Amino acid sequence: MNRALAALRIGFIGAGRVAQTLAPAFARAGLNVAAFHNRGADAAQRLGSRIPSARPMTDAQHVVDSCDMVFLTVSDDAILPVCRDLRWEPRHRVVHCSGATELAALDHAKSAGAATGGFHPMQMFANPDVALEGLRGCTVGIEAEGDFRRDLELLATRIGCEPLALPAGARALYHASAYYVGPFLIALLKEGVELWKSFGASEADALRAMMPLLRGTVAAVLDGGLANGMGGCVARGDVGTILKHLRALDERFPPSGALYRELALRNVPLGIERGTLSAPRAAEIEKLLLRTRLEEQAAS
């Protein structure tokens, strides 16, 4: 381990799910998680139980004063005001864990001579125990300058993650991309579950059936890439099945039909790239989807 990194006293301001994941990960890697502060007692107690060696502080400034590297694991909108309300020194390294927030939110610390950076694991933090076990292999978006960027990259590798250098100004697009395979994926699962409920299945029944399909889809993409990993009626050019889907959805779940159309249209170029969808059949599918979309809009 890098000796300078191992010698740092690491502190957390904000003891929510991100801190409850990263602090134990750092401790497991042999790093010194020294102190933390949280306004609410419940989250502070949960973090304290996960890192017994770290000192709970009654004030955020006490974390700053006693630590060298400070993670601001607060809500995105709170990063700038929390940073601005604290006194920083050139010895400090100040990090936020927001995916979309630019480093300008830490300019108050930077103006005091501190090094600033972003450290964003592409991970769902709904449950810290699950997130902690899932950290290994996940990407961490990192933005910082010079030596501090290299330190943050080393920190990511120490907890088993893959560092990704983010250029300035790219954070919002980078973060938005993660939603397509995170929260939006859950929204799509919810769509599928609701359809199953319409014929009497429970959420548990639907998820039990869908999870092997989801795992198989991911495995196929990892094996062959996006286009080669895609199956289904659009990739096959099966216009009849698409029409059956649309009629069933439009009759009972019109909003789901509208979503189906948008997603199916995104599938068409992948089917062509895969080589299983001819250009004439692709044009026929697009015409069907666009025509029925206009009809659905007119009916509403």
C-alpha positions in Angstrom: 0.0 0.0 0.0 1.1 3.6 -0.7 2.6 4.7 2.6 1.3 8.3 2.2 -2.2 7.0 1.6 -2.0 4.6 4.6 -0.9 7.4 6.9 -3.8 9.7 6.0 -6.6 10.2 8.6 -9.8 9.9 6.7 -13.0 11.5 7.8 -16.6 11.5 6.7 -19.1 14.4 6.9 -22.5 12.7 6.3 -23.1 9.2 7.6 -25.7 8.0 5.1 -25.6 4.9 2.9 -22.6 6.0 0.9 -20.5 6.6 4.0 -21.8 3.4 5.5 -20.4 1.6 2.4 -17.2 3.4 1.7 -16.0 3.8 5.3 -16.0 0.0 6.0 -14.4 -0.6 2.6 -11.6 1.7 3.4 -11.1 0.1 6.8 -11.0 -3.4 5.3 -8.3 -2.1 3.0 -6.2 -1.1 6.0 -6.8 2.6 5.8 -7.4 4.8 8.8 -11.0 6.0 9.0 -10.5 8.3 11.9 -13.7 10.4 12.4 -17.2 11.2 11.2 -20.0 13.6 11.8 -23.7 13.4 11.0 -26.5 15.8 12.1 -28.9 12.9 12.7 -28.2 10.4 15.5 -29.6 7.3 13.8 -27.3 7.3 10.7 -24.4 8.3 13.0 -25.0 5.3 15.2 -25.2 3.0 12.2 -21.9 4.2 10.8 -20.3 4.0 14.2 -21.4 0.4 14.6 -19.7 -0.4 11.2 -16.5 1.4 12.1 -16.0 1.2 15.8 -12.5 2.7 15.6 -13.7 6.0 14.1 -14.6 8.8 16.5 -18.1 10.4 16.2 -17.7 14.1 16.2 -20.4 16.6 17.5 -19.4 19.1 14.8 -18.3 18.8 11.2 -15.4 21.2 11.8 -14.0 18.8 14.3 -13.8 16.2 11.5 -12.0 18.7 9.3 -9.6 19.6 12.1 -8.7 16.0 13.0 -8.4 14.5 9.5 -6.3 14.9 6.3 -8.8 13.6 3.7 -12.4 14.4 4.2 -15.3 12.9 2.2 -18.4 15.0 2.0 -21.0 12.2 1.7 -24.0 14.5 2.0 -26.8 15.1 -0.5 -25.7 16.6 -3.8 -27.4 20.0 -3.1 -25.7 20.2 0.3 -22.1 19.7 -1.0 -21.5 23.4 -1.8 -23.0 24.9 1.4 -21.4 22.3 3.7 -18.0 22.9 2.1 -18.4 26.6 2.2 -19.3 26.6 5.9 -16.0 24.8 6.9 -12.5 26.1 7.4 -10.0 24.3 5.3 -6.2 24.3 5.1 -3.7 23.5 2.4 -3.0 20.1 4.0 -6.5 18.9 3.3 -7.8 16.7 0.6 -11.5 17.2 0.1 -13.7 14.8 -1.8 -17.3 14.5 -2.8 -19.0 11.3 -3.9 -21.7 12.8 -6.2 -21.8 11.6 -9.8 -23.3 14.7 -11.3 -21.9 17.5 -9.2 -18.9 19.3 -10.7 -15.8 20.0 -8.6 -16.7 23.7 -8.5 -18.9 22.9 -5.5 -15.6 22.4 -3.6 -14.0 25.7 -4.7 -14.2 27.1 -1.2 -11.8 24.4 0.0 -9.7 24.8 -3.2 -9.3 28.6 -2.5 -7.9 27.7 0.9 -5.2 25.6 -0.8 -6.8 22.2 -0.3 -6.8 19.5 -3.1 -10.2 18.7 -4.3 -11.6 15.7 -6.1 -14.6 13.6 -7.0 -14.9 9.9 -6.2 -18.1 8.3 -7.4 -18.7 4.5 -7.3 -21.1 3.3 -10.0 -23.1 1.3 -7.5 -26.6 1.2 -6.0 -26.5 2.2 -2.3 -30.0 1.2 -1.3 -28.6 -1.3 1.2 -25.0 -0.6 2.5 -24.4 -4.3 3.2 -25.3 -5.3 -0.3 -23.4 -2.3 -1.8 -20.3 -3.1 0.2 -20.2 -6.7 -1.1 -20.8 -5.4 -4.6 -18.1 -2.8 -4.6 -15.4 -5.2 -6.0 -15.1 -4.7 -9.7 -17.3 -1.6 -9.9 -16.2 1.5 -11.7 -15.3 4.6 -9.7 -15.6 7.9 -11.6 -12.6 10.0 -10.5 -11.9 13.7 -11.2 -9.0 15.5 -9.6 -5.7 17.1 -10.6 -2.2 15.7 -10.7 -1.0 13.7 -7.7 -4.4 13.8 -6.0 -6.0 12.1 -9.0 -3.4 9.3 -8.8 -4.1 9.0 -5.0 -7.8 8.6 -5.6 -7.2 6.1 -8.4 -5.0 4.1 -5.9 -7.7 4.4 -3.3 -10.2 2.9 -5.8 -8.0 0.0 -6.6 -7.3 -0.7 -2.9 -11.0 -1.4 -2.4 -11.2 -3.6 -5.5 -12.7 -1.0 -7.8 -11.8 0.1 -11.3 -10.9 3.8 -11.5 -12.2 5.8 -14.4 -10.7 9.3 -15.1 -13.5 11.8 -15.8 -12.7 15.0 -17.8 -14.0 18.2 -16.4 -17.6 19.0 -17.5 -18.5 15.3 -18.1 -20.0 14.4 -14.8 -23.7 15.0 -15.6 -23.6 12.9 -18.7 -21.6 10.2 -17.0 -24.0 10.1 -14.1 -27.1 10.1 -16.4 -25.7 7.1 -18.2 -25.7 5.1 -15.0 -29.4 5.6 -14.6 -30.2 3.5 -17.6 -28.8 0.4 -15.9 -29.7 1.4 -12.3 -32.9 3.2 -11.4 -34.4 3.1 -14.9 -33.8 -0.6 -15.1 -35.8 -1.0 -11.9 -38.6 1.1 -13.5 -38.6 -1.3 -16.4 -38.8 -4.3 -14.1 -41.7 -2.6 -12.4 -43.4 -2.3 -15.8 -43.0 -6.1 -16.4 -44.2 -6.9 -12.8 -47.3 -4.9 -13.3 -48.1 -6.9 -16.5 -47.7 -10.1 -14.6 -50.0 -8.8 -11.8 -52.7 -8.4 -14.4 -53.0 -12.1 -14.8 -52.8 -12.9 -11.1 -49.1 -13.3 -10.4 -47.5 -11.6 -7.4 -44.4 -9.3 -7.5 -42.4 -12.2 -6.0 -43.6 -14.5 -8.8 -42.8 -12.1 -11.5 -39.3 -11.3 -10.2 -38.5 -15.0 -9.7 -39.3 -15.5 -13.3 -37.6 -12.4 -14.6 -34.3 -12.6 -12.7 -32.9 -15.6 -14.8 -33.9 -13.7 -18.0 -32.1 -10.6 -16.7 -29.0 -12.5 -15.8 -29.1 -14.3 -19.1 -29.4 -11.0 -20.9 -26.4 -9.5 -19.1 -24.4 -12.7 -19.7 -25.2 -12.5 -23.5 -24.1 -8.9 -23.7 -20.9 -9.6 -21.8 -20.2 -12.5 -24.2 -21.1 -10.9 -27.5 -21.6 -7.1 -27.1 -24.8 -5.1 -27.2 -26.1 -6.1 -30.7 -25.1 -9.7 -30.6 -26.5 -10.1 -27.1 -29.9 -9.0 -28.1 -32.7 -11.4 -29.0 -36.5 -10.9 -29.3 -39.1 -10.1 -31.9 -37.5 -6.9 -33.1 -34.1 -8.5 -33.7 -35.9 -11.4 -35.5 -38.0 -9.0 -37.6 -41.2 -10.7 -36.3 -43.8 -8.0 -37.2 -46.7 -10.2 -36.2 -45.5 -10.6 -32.6 -44.9 -6.9 -32.3 -48.4 -6.2 -33.4 -49.8 -8.7 -30.9 -47.8 -7.0 -28.1 -49.1 -3.5 -29.1 -52.7 -4.6 -29.3 -52.6 -6.2 -25.9 -50.8 -3.3 -24.3 -52.9 -0.6 -25.9 -56.1 -2.3 -24.8 -55.3 -2.6 -21.2 -52.2 -0.5 -20.4 -51.8 2.4 -22.9 -48.9 4.1 -21.1 -47.0 0.8 -21.2 -47.8 0.6 -24.9 -46.2 4.0 -25.5 -43.1 3.0 -23.6 -42.9 -0.3 -25.6 -42.9 1.7 -28.8 -40.1 3.9 -27.7 -37.9 1.0 -26.6 -38.7 -1.1 -29.6 -37.6 1.8 -31.9 -34.3 1.8 -30.1 -34.0 -2.0 -30.7 -34.2 -1.6 -34.5 -30.6 -0.3 -35.2 -29.3 -3.1 -32.9 -31.2 -5.7 -34.9 -29.7 -4.4 -38.1 -26.2 -4.3 -36.6 -26.7 -7.9 -35.4 -27.4 -9.0 -38.9 -30.7 -10.7 -38.2 -33.0 -7.7 -39.2 -33.0 -6.7 -42.9 -33.4 -3.1 -43.9 -36.8 -3.7 -45.5 -38.1 -5.5 -42.4 -36.6 -2.8 -40.2 -38.5 -0.1 -42.2 -41.7 -2.1 -41.8 -41.3 -2.3 -38.0 -40.4 1.3 -37.7 -43.5 2.2 -39.8 -45.7 0.0 -37.6 -44.3 1.5 -34.4 -44.6 5.1 -35.6 -48.1 4.6 -37.1 -49.5 3.0 -34.0 -47.8 5.6 -31.8 -49.6 8.4 -33.8 -52.9 6.4 -33.5 -52.4 6.0 -29.8 -51.7 9.7 -29.4 -54.8 10.7 -31.4 -56.9 8.4 -29.3 -55.7 10.0 -26.1 
